[in-house]
Structure formats: structure tokens, C-alpha cells
Amino acid sequence: MIHPDSAQLATETPAEGVAAREPADPLFGITELCREFGITLRAIRFYEDKGLLQPRRINGSRVYSQRDRARLMLILRSKSLGASLAQIRHYLDLYDAPELNEVSSLRAAEDELQQTLTDLERQQADIGATLAELRHIQQQVQQRLGAST
């Protein structure tokens, strides 16, 4: 984890209480996120190029906030479910929506979230049905193998 005031901290001494200070918002390096999520530097840079992640820079190095980390987690989960970049961007827009204080915006966001939940639940049911069918086929294959030996 990177301390948000790392440039400033380099000039302070432990006698000034620097070592005891904890960051308000922990920062993460790109390598740290790659290791945590099992992805490549190139993948994170791809999401940056697409505008899905916008890290800060400290002394020329990319640093990611806890919020960036949460966004990356949402990106990767959405990707694993087969979401397109446009869908992922839409989810992130909902996550970031500053106007979510207005009742009409909240209702629109709720409608979109409900639709997304419905779609994901339908996918989950389809996956469950596919798994059950594959298990049935596997069982038939195993029975045939047992009968032929």
C-alpha cells in the first residue's frame, strides 16, 4: 500500500510522528492490484485507455485509491459474467452517478439496477439448468462406461 502523502513524508522524520500516521484513503500501486486480482499490467492499462479507470499519479507512478480498487473489482466481475465494455461503463456510471440525490434520478437508477439484477438472475438460472443437463449427460456416459467394462 502506498501512503497518499509519500512525497511529503520523505522530508519528515519519525520524531515528527510520521510513522504513527495512517492514510485516510489507502493507495495501491499498479503491481499490487495486478497481483491481488491476478491480472496483467496491460489489462489495467487497457481499462485506463477505455476510461474505466483513472488513477492519480504521484512522482510519475500510477496510484489507485480504494474507490479505483472497487471499480476494478466491478469491472472484472462484470467481465467474467460476459458484460460488454459498454455495459461495464454503464454499471460504473451508476456507481459514480453524482445526481443520485434527486428522487427522479434515484428511481431511474433503481429501475436500471432492478433490470440488471433480473438479467443476472436469469443468467444464473440458465447456468444452473446447463450444469444440471451436463451432469445428467456425464452420469449417462459413466453408466455406459461401467456397462462396457
Backbone as ProteinMPNN parsed JSONL, in Angstrom:
{"seq_chain_A": "MIHPDSAQLATETPAEGVAAREPADPLFGITELCREFGITLRAIRFYEDKGLLQPRRINGSRVYSQRDRARLMLILRSKSLGASLAQIRHYLDLYDAPELNEVSSLRAAEDELQQTLTDLERQQADIGATLAELRHIQQQVQQRLGAST", "coords_chain_A": {"N_chain_A": [[0.845, -1.162, 0.0], [0.481, 2.252, -0.695], [1.368, 5.305, 0.755], [-0.662, 8.207, 0.808], [0.58, 10.673, 1.153], [3.216, 10.354, 0.373], [5.278, 11.734, -0.954], [5.532, 14.019, 0.583], [6.092, 12.855, 3.039], [8.666, 11.938, 2.784], [10.328, 13.977, 3.509], [9.931, 14.35, 6.18], [10.628, 13.489, 9.609], [10.757, 10.55, 11.756], [10.454, 11.45, 14.357], [8.654, 13.449, 14.17], [6.252, 12.246, 14.172], [5.461, 10.861, 11.921], [5.579, 8.103, 11.358], [3.537, 7.076, 12.896], [1.238, 7.964, 11.717], [-1.691, 7.21, 9.846], [-2.945, 6.567, 6.587], [-5.78, 8.311, 5.26], [-7.176, 7.499, 3.028], [-6.308, 4.65, 1.65], [-3.748, 3.948, -0.741], [-2.934, 2.191, -3.739], [-0.473, 0.491, -5.627], [0.066, -0.17, -9.15], [1.196, -2.688, -9.655], [0.607, -4.011, -7.311], [-2.222, -4.181, -7.434], [-2.457, -5.758, -9.713], [-1.343, -8.153, -8.827], [-3.082, -8.773, -6.703], [-5.565, -9.174, -8.025], [-4.926, -10.971, -9.962], [-4.293, -10.245, -12.614], [-2.892, -8.695, -15.592], [-0.466, -6.019, -16.078], [-0.959, -4.854, -18.488], [-3.704, -5.314, -18.829], [-4.865, -3.648, -16.875], [-3.979, -1.181, -17.844], [-5.342, -1.179, -20.266], [-8.005, -0.89, -19.379], [-7.743, 1.647, -18.339], [-7.151, 3.094, -20.704], [-9.602, 2.858, -21.937], [-11.078, 4.484, -20.389], [-12.224, 3.536, -18.074], [-10.894, 3.294, -15.7], [-9.193, 5.695, -13.739], [-6.424, 6.51, -12.625], [-4.521, 8.308, -10.109], [-1.444, 10.177, -10.167], [1.609, 9.923, -8.538], [4.665, 11.27, -8.116], [5.185, 10.475, -10.764], [4.302, 7.851, -10.853], [1.61, 5.534, -11.233], [-1.127, 5.567, -9.058], [-3.663, 4.055, -7.173], [-6.815, 4.536, -5.736], [-8.898, 3.407, -2.973], [-11.434, 3.471, -3.988], [-10.901, 3.263, -6.763], [-9.948, 0.66, -6.735], [-12.27, -0.726, -5.998], [-13.802, -0.154, -8.258], [-12.297, -1.511, -10.19], [-12.687, -4.118, -9.314], [-15.44, -4.366, -9.807], [-15.405, -4.084, -12.593], [-13.959, -6.389, -13.349], [-15.585, -8.446, -12.323], [-17.926, -7.997, -13.796], [-16.956, -8.412, -16.372], [-16.316, -11.132, -16.189], [-18.827, -12.163, -16.182], [-19.566, -11.82, -18.724], [-20.198, -9.286, -19.64], [-20.313, -6.494, -21.852], [-17.958, -3.885, -22.821], [-19.379, -1.514, -22.993], [-21.602, -2.06, -21.371], [-20.286, -2.427, -18.938], [-19.233, 0.124, -18.578], [-21.624, 1.467, -18.246], [-22.536, 0.346, -15.808], [-20.547, 1.338, -14.138], [-21.059, 4.045, -14.409], [-23.491, 4.206, -13.074], [-22.573, 3.579, -10.549], [-21.005, 5.793, -10.06], [-22.723, 7.965, -10.269], [-23.361, 11.275, -9.658], [-25.694, 12.662, -9.3], [-27.428, 11.233, -7.768], [-28.959, 12.091, -5.688], [-31.326, 13.202, -6.245], [-34.777, 12.503, -6.385], [-35.987, 11.563, -8.779], [-33.763, 10.709, -10.224], [-32.819, 8.742, -8.54], [-34.927, 6.927, -8.716], [-34.769, 6.206, -11.423], [-32.235, 5.039, -11.441], [-32.727, 2.911, -9.698], [-34.595, 1.449, -11.218], [-32.957, 0.678, -13.376], [-31.023, -0.808, -12.028], [-32.632, -2.861, -11.011], [-33.402, -4.091, -13.389], [-30.917, -4.999, -14.278], [-30.314, -6.784, -12.188], [-32.39, -8.641, -12.582], [-31.698, -9.606, -15.127], [-29.201, -10.795, -14.532], [-30.005, -12.736, -12.678], [-31.536, -14.329, -14.342], [-29.542, -15.253, -16.056], [-28.099, -16.703, -14.172], [-29.942, -18.712, -13.544], [-30.094, -19.971, -16.043], [-27.471, -20.915, -16.254], [-27.468, -22.695, -14.103], [-29.364, -24.574, -15.039], [-28.026, -25.511, -17.307], [-25.749, -26.649, -16.116], [-26.989, -28.733, -14.678], [-27.989, -30.298, -16.781], [-25.593, -31.026, -18.06], [-24.419, -32.52, -16.007], [-26.212, -34.643, -15.951], [-25.761, -35.772, -18.493], [-23.083, -36.483, -18.142], [-23.394, -38.434, -16.179], [-24.798, -40.387, -17.627], [-22.827, -41.081, -19.495], [-20.891, -42.137, -17.779], [-22.315, -44.348, -16.817], [-22.57, -45.858, -19.163], [-19.907, -46.379, -19.66], [-19.339, -47.965, -17.458], [-20.978, -50.159, -18.01], [-19.814, -51.203, -20.262], [-17.417, -52.283, -19.513]], "CA_chain_A": [[0.0, 0.0, 0.0], [1.246, 3.483, -0.806], [0.824, 6.377, 1.585], [-1.019, 9.314, -0.071], [1.483, 11.804, 1.311], [4.56, 9.787, 0.34], [6.264, 12.742, -1.339], [5.713, 14.876, 1.751], [6.662, 12.079, 4.128], [10.092, 11.732, 2.578], [11.072, 15.073, 4.122], [9.66, 14.39, 7.607], [11.364, 12.499, 10.399], [9.881, 9.805, 12.668], [10.217, 12.23, 15.569], [7.504, 14.318, 13.93], [5.023, 11.452, 14.23], [5.106, 10.358, 10.606], [5.382, 6.651, 11.383], [2.28, 6.763, 13.579], [0.12, 8.426, 10.918], [-2.296, 6.266, 8.917], [-3.602, 7.279, 5.496], [-7.238, 8.352, 5.289], [-7.613, 6.701, 1.886], [-5.12, 3.912, 1.221], [-3.452, 3.934, -2.164], [-2.364, 0.938, -4.201], [0.3, 0.553, -6.861], [-0.47, -0.998, -10.232], [1.674, -4.061, -9.463], [-0.147, -4.555, -6.179], [-3.557, -4.556, -7.915], [-2.29, -6.893, -10.629], [-1.107, -9.345, -8.011], [-4.302, -9.068, -5.938], [-6.658, -9.64, -8.876], [-4.448, -11.965, -10.915], [-4.368, -9.712, -13.974], [-1.636, -8.125, -16.07], [-0.354, -4.56, -16.184], [-1.598, -4.486, -19.75], [-5.159, -5.305, -18.623], [-5.219, -2.415, -16.158], [-3.768, -0.057, -18.771], [-6.444, -1.243, -21.223], [-9.17, -0.279, -18.737], [-7.447, 3.08, -18.275], [-7.31, 3.628, -22.06], [-11.038, 2.891, -22.234], [-11.701, 5.449, -19.492], [-12.912, 2.868, -16.975], [-10.086, 3.588, -14.512], [-8.457, 6.951, -13.867], [-5.564, 6.622, -11.444], [-3.735, 9.519, -9.886], [-0.005, 9.942, -10.293], [2.468, 10.504, -7.512], [6.053, 11.134, -8.581], [5.197, 9.775, -12.041], [3.778, 6.482, -10.75], [0.162, 5.393, -11.081], [-1.613, 5.126, -7.752], [-5.088, 3.773, -7.225], [-7.497, 4.686, -4.452], [-9.808, 2.316, -2.608], [-12.532, 3.579, -4.95], [-10.406, 2.668, -8.009], [-9.88, -0.78, -6.485], [-13.655, -1.211, -6.066], [-14.196, -0.076, -9.671], [-11.624, -2.606, -10.885], [-13.379, -5.343, -8.921], [-16.701, -4.373, -10.547], [-15.052, -4.333, -13.995], [-13.569, -7.79, -13.518], [-16.77, -9.293, -12.105], [-18.812, -7.809, -14.946], [-16.301, -9.078, -17.5], [-16.437, -12.584, -16.012], [-20.218, -12.51, -16.479], [-19.781, -11.628, -20.15], [-20.661, -7.935, -19.955], [-19.525, -5.74, -22.828], [-17.366, -2.668, -22.261], [-20.455, -0.522, -22.863], [-22.37, -2.406, -20.171], [-19.436, -2.156, -17.781], [-19.207, 1.585, -18.427], [-22.935, 1.837, -17.71], [-22.535, -0.014, -14.387], [-19.676, 2.286, -13.441], [-21.771, 5.328, -14.372], [-24.45, 4.104, -11.968], [-21.757, 3.602, -9.328], [-20.454, 7.138, -9.887], [-23.729, 8.999, -10.503], [-23.386, 12.306, -8.623], [-27.04, 13.202, -9.142], [-28.274, 10.251, -7.099], [-29.662, 12.689, -4.561], [-32.647, 13.592, -6.707], [-35.704, 11.371, -6.351], [-36.17, 11.007, -10.122], [-32.529, 10.0, -10.571], [-32.795, 7.531, -7.724], [-35.899, 5.981, -9.281], [-34.205, 5.701, -12.68], [-31.137, 4.132, -11.078], [-33.345, 1.708, -9.127], [-35.151, 0.684, -12.339], [-31.849, 0.073, -14.115], [-30.427, -1.838, -11.176], [-33.561, -3.99, -10.966], [-33.296, -4.783, -14.677], [-29.633, -5.705, -14.263], [-30.474, -7.924, -11.279], [-33.252, -9.609, -13.254], [-30.892, -10.228, -16.181], [-28.197, -11.663, -13.913], [-30.707, -13.889, -12.099], [-31.905, -15.184, -15.468], [-28.297, -15.924, -16.45], [-27.781, -17.676, -13.121], [-30.859, -19.843, -13.728], [-29.655, -20.664, -17.257], [-26.24, -21.633, -15.913], [-27.879, -23.822, -13.266], [-30.003, -25.578, -15.893], [-26.972, -26.088, -18.143], [-24.956, -27.527, -15.248], [-27.785, -29.932, -14.388], [-28.022, -31.106, -18.002], [-24.252, -31.592, -18.25], [-24.244, -33.576, -15.002], [-27.02, -35.778, -16.407], [-25.021, -36.379, -19.606], [-21.903, -37.114, -17.551], [-23.863, -39.647, -15.494], [-25.092, -41.372, -18.668], [-21.541, -41.536, -20.033], [-20.277, -43.003, -16.767], [-23.073, -45.605, -16.798], [-22.202, -46.612, -20.367], [-18.537, -46.852, -19.45], [-19.434, -49.058, -16.493], [-21.634, -51.299, -18.647], [-18.967, -51.765, -21.32], [-16.211, -52.92, -18.95]], "C_chain_A": [[0.894, 1.229, 0.0], [0.586, 4.532, 0.059], [0.524, 7.572, 0.69], [-0.081, 10.504, 0.036], [2.934, 11.367, 1.2], [5.611, 10.809, -0.058], [6.565, 13.649, -0.156], [6.426, 14.119, 2.86], [8.169, 11.898, 3.993], [10.922, 12.807, 3.262], [10.866, 15.145, 5.62], [10.461, 13.315, 8.327], [10.404, 11.764, 11.31], [9.572, 10.575, 13.943], [9.011, 13.143, 15.414], [6.196, 13.528, 13.876], [4.597, 10.864, 12.907], [4.78, 8.872, 10.65], [4.041, 6.274, 11.999], [1.062, 7.138, 12.743], [-0.386, 7.343, 9.972], [-2.982, 7.051, 7.81], [-5.118, 7.213, 5.633], [-7.798, 7.461, 4.181], [-6.396, 5.94, 1.374], [-4.982, 3.93, -0.294], [-2.733, 2.641, -2.508], [-1.583, 1.185, -5.474], [-0.288, -0.394, -7.891], [-0.05, -2.461, -10.074], [0.905, -4.753, -8.347], [-1.545, -5.012, -6.614], [-3.483, -5.743, -8.866], [-2.152, -8.19, -9.847], [-2.394, -9.751, -7.274], [-5.393, -9.703, -6.797], [-6.227, -10.666, -9.923], [-4.565, -11.523, -12.358], [-3.029, -9.075, -14.338], [-1.663, -6.6, -16.022], [-1.096, -4.084, -17.427], [-3.119, -4.404, -19.599], [-5.589, -4.023, -17.921], [-5.055, -1.21, -17.077], [-4.859, -0.014, -19.839], [-7.683, -0.569, -20.634], [-8.968, 1.225, -18.565], [-7.676, 3.724, -19.637], [-8.779, 3.758, -22.444], [-11.793, 3.849, -21.31], [-12.434, 4.828, -18.314], [-12.193, 3.062, -15.644], [-9.307, 4.867, -14.764], [-7.59, 7.158, -12.632], [-4.94, 8.001, -11.324], [-2.284, 9.16, -10.128], [0.703, 10.649, -9.155], [3.895, 10.212, -7.942], [6.142, 10.293, -9.855], [4.653, 8.36, -12.016], [2.264, 6.501, -10.592], [-0.142, 4.934, -9.661], [-3.135, 5.057, -7.813], [-5.673, 3.867, -5.828], [-8.332, 3.437, -4.162], [-10.993, 2.302, -3.57], [-12.132, 2.969, -6.299], [-10.368, 1.148, -7.892], [-11.278, -1.394, -6.582], [-14.163, -1.195, -7.509], [-13.577, -1.231, -10.455], [-12.308, -3.932, -10.561], [-14.705, -5.468, -9.685], [-16.452, -4.669, -12.028], [-14.782, -5.817, -14.208], [-14.741, -8.744, -13.296], [-17.711, -9.21, -13.299], [-18.258, -8.53, -16.167], [-16.467, -10.59, -17.391], [-17.86, -13.069, -16.289], [-20.56, -12.28, -17.946], [-20.278, -10.251, -20.538], [-19.733, -7.284, -20.975], [-18.906, -4.523, -22.145], [-18.424, -1.59, -22.068], [-21.297, -0.798, -21.621], [-21.568, -2.099, -18.912], [-19.38, -0.659, -17.518], [-20.519, 2.065, -17.808], [-23.021, 1.517, -16.218], [-21.695, 0.977, -13.587], [-20.322, 3.662, -13.354], [-22.805, 5.331, -13.256], [-23.724, 4.222, -10.636], [-21.306, 5.025, -9.01], [-21.491, 8.256, -9.889], [-23.799, 10.029, -9.381], [-24.793, 12.815, -8.339], [-27.978, 12.23, -8.446], [-28.941, 10.79, -5.843], [-31.069, 13.105, -4.953], [-33.53, 12.346, -6.792], [-35.856, 10.747, -7.735], [-34.939, 10.224, -10.564], [-32.422, 8.7, -9.795], [-33.748, 6.478, -8.283], [-35.371, 5.375, -10.581], [-33.084, 4.707, -12.395], [-31.694, 2.824, -10.521], [-33.924, 0.829, -10.231], [-34.046, -0.041, -13.108], [-31.19, -1.04, -13.309], [-31.325, -3.067, -11.101], [-33.491, -4.786, -12.258], [-32.004, -5.594, -14.746], [-29.708, -6.936, -13.366], [-31.316, -9.027, -11.921], [-32.475, -10.356, -14.334], [-29.879, -11.208, -15.598], [-28.836, -12.902, -13.281], [-31.138, -14.867, -13.193], [-30.673, -15.953, -15.96], [-27.928, -17.011, -15.447], [-28.663, -18.919, -13.265], [-30.463, -20.654, -14.959], [-28.395, -21.481, -16.994], [-26.572, -22.855, -15.064], [-28.502, -24.936, -14.091], [-28.969, -26.271, -16.777], [-26.102, -27.044, -17.336], [-25.701, -28.829, -14.957], [-27.816, -30.859, -15.6], [-26.67, -31.771, -18.258], [-23.967, -32.698, -17.238], [-25.015, -34.844, -15.395], [-26.302, -36.516, -17.543], [-23.793, -37.112, -19.078], [-22.284, -38.434, -16.875], [-24.168, -40.754, -16.508], [-23.807, -41.946, -19.259], [-20.878, -42.494, -19.054], [-20.99, -44.351, -16.685], [-22.706, -46.474, -17.997], [-20.79, -47.172, -20.241], [-18.532, -48.038, -18.492], [-20.027, -50.309, -17.104], [-20.73, -51.959, -19.68], [-17.712, -52.438, -20.781], [-16.526, -54.163, -18.179]], "O_chain_A": [[1.95, 1.233, 0.633], [-0.641, 4.631, 0.087], [1.371, 7.935, -0.125], [0.038, 11.274, -0.917], [3.801, 11.941, 1.859], [6.731, 10.761, 0.449], [7.718, 14.007, 0.081], [7.276, 14.685, 3.549], [8.866, 11.723, 4.993], [12.094, 12.583, 3.566], [11.549, 15.92, 6.29], [10.915, 12.349, 7.714], [9.335, 12.29, 11.619], [8.52, 10.365, 14.547], [8.412, 13.563, 16.404], [5.146, 14.091, 13.566], [3.461, 10.406, 12.782], [3.805, 8.432, 10.041], [3.472, 5.241, 11.646], [-0.042, 6.676, 13.029], [0.414, 6.634, 9.362], [-3.552, 8.109, 8.077], [-5.674, 6.202, 6.062], [-8.783, 6.752, 4.386], [-5.534, 6.531, 0.725], [-5.971, 3.927, -1.027], [-2.02, 2.069, -1.685], [-1.985, 1.997, -6.308], [-1.043, -1.306, -7.555], [-0.843, -3.367, -10.328], [0.593, -5.94, -8.438], [-2.004, -6.085, -6.222], [-4.338, -6.628, -8.834], [-2.777, -9.197, -10.177], [-2.746, -10.93, -7.23], [-6.063, -10.643, -6.369], [-7.055, -11.171, -10.681], [-4.898, -12.323, -13.232], [-2.146, -8.935, -13.492], [-2.722, -5.978, -15.937], [-1.769, -3.053, -17.415], [-3.752, -3.521, -20.178], [-6.563, -3.385, -18.324], [-5.903, -0.317, -17.088], [-5.259, 1.067, -20.271], [-8.336, 0.229, -21.306], [-9.929, 1.99, -18.639], [-8.315, 4.772, -19.731], [-9.154, 4.663, -23.189], [-13.008, 4.006, -21.434], [-13.186, 5.515, -17.623], [-12.815, 3.0, -14.584], [-8.819, 5.097, -15.87], [-7.965, 7.882, -11.71], [-4.843, 8.752, -12.295], [-1.936, 7.989, -10.277], [0.435, 11.812, -8.853], [4.284, 9.056, -8.112], [7.064, 9.493, -10.009], [4.553, 7.726, -13.066], [1.706, 7.362, -9.913], [0.505, 4.029, -9.133], [-3.792, 5.898, -8.427], [-5.109, 3.35, -4.864], [-8.451, 2.539, -4.995], [-11.496, 1.235, -3.924], [-12.918, 2.245, -6.911], [-10.714, 0.436, -8.835], [-11.451, -2.458, -7.177], [-14.869, -2.111, -7.933], [-14.242, -1.856, -11.282], [-12.485, -4.773, -11.442], [-15.051, -6.552, -10.154], [-17.206, -5.421, -12.646], [-15.313, -6.427, -15.137], [-14.871, -9.741, -14.005], [-18.232, -10.226, -13.76], [-18.999, -9.179, -16.906], [-16.731, -11.258, -18.391], [-18.074, -14.243, -16.594], [-21.692, -12.509, -18.37], [-20.74, -10.063, -21.664], [-18.521, -7.499, -20.958], [-19.283, -4.173, -21.026], [-18.376, -0.836, -21.096], [-21.663, 0.13, -20.899], [-22.106, -1.573, -17.937], [-19.469, -0.221, -16.371], [-20.527, 2.954, -16.956], [-23.526, 2.329, -15.443], [-22.084, 1.402, -12.499], [-20.162, 4.368, -12.358], [-22.978, 6.337, -12.568], [-24.201, 4.881, -9.712], [-21.232, 5.417, -7.846], [-21.164, 9.391, -9.541], [-24.242, 9.712, -8.277], [-25.057, 13.342, -7.258], [-29.197, 12.384, -8.524], [-29.436, 10.017, -5.023], [-31.914, 13.335, -4.088], [-33.084, 11.279, -7.215], [-35.854, 9.522, -7.856], [-35.066, 9.184, -11.211], [-31.985, 7.68, -10.33], [-33.425, 5.291, -8.321], [-35.51, 4.174, -10.812], [-32.997, 3.658, -13.034], [-31.187, 1.749, -10.84], [-33.77, -0.392, -10.198], [-34.179, -1.217, -13.448], [-30.843, -2.088, -13.853], [-30.833, -4.195, -11.125], [-33.518, -6.017, -12.233], [-31.998, -6.732, -15.214], [-29.225, -8.006, -13.735], [-30.986, -10.208, -11.812], [-32.572, -11.578, -14.45], [-29.715, -12.317, -16.106], [-28.271, -13.993, -13.345], [-31.11, -16.082, -12.996], [-30.749, -17.148, -16.243], [-27.498, -18.101, -15.825], [-28.185, -20.045, -13.124], [-30.492, -21.884, -14.928], [-28.273, -22.612, -17.464], [-26.018, -23.932, -15.283], [-28.206, -26.111, -13.874], [-29.033, -27.485, -16.972], [-25.756, -28.125, -17.813], [-25.106, -29.906, -14.987], [-27.683, -32.075, -15.456], [-26.611, -32.944, -18.63], [-23.341, -33.703, -17.577], [-24.539, -35.962, -15.2], [-26.244, -37.745, -17.547], [-23.494, -38.226, -19.509], [-21.569, -39.429, -16.994], [-23.839, -41.918, -16.279], [-23.708, -43.15, -19.494], [-20.365, -43.54, -19.451], [-20.344, -45.383, -16.503], [-22.548, -47.687, -17.862], [-20.514, -48.295, -20.663], [-17.798, -49.005, -18.699], [-19.622, -51.416, -16.753], [-20.866, -53.153, -19.945], [-17.009, -53.106, -21.538], [-15.621, -54.807, -17.648]]}, "name": "protein", "num_of_chains": 1, "seq": "MIHPDSAQLATETPAEGVAAREPADPLFGITELCREFGITLRAIRFYEDKGLLQPRRINGSRVYSQRDRARLMLILRSKSLGASLAQIRHYLDLYDAPELNEVSSLRAAEDELQQTLTDLERQQADIGATLAELRHIQQQVQQRLGAST"}
